[in-house]
Amino acid sequence: MGSEFEIFESNVIGIHQEVDDIDMSTKEEKMLEYVQELQKIEDQMEPLKEMKRQLKADFREADWLTGDEISMTVKAYRMMKTKDFDFDEFAKVYESLAKITGRS
């Protein structure tokens, strides 16, 4: 003999499953929409990325900078752009890390 609670419990579970399905469907739609918009942006960025690759190749081919020098220059530039970048603090941390790793 089943209780009235069991009937109620299965109805509640069914309702929650339907809500979860609706939420997931909406979330999946938004995920798809996001990826589609992201792809459009990345497609527009590709010519600029190719220009960066060509710039690097030009500097290497002209023997103006090595690949490592270009990489270090870009890293330094990005650090300098960081708000409140403290070079002295960075140098202290770098020196400590260099000692620990044996790269000093």
ABEGO torsion letter per residue (X at the ends): XBBAAAAAAAAAAAAAAAAAAAAAAAAAAAAAAAAAAAAAAAAAAAAAAAAAAAAAAAAAAAGABBAAAAAAAAAAAAAAABBGBBAAAAAAAAAAAAAAAGAX
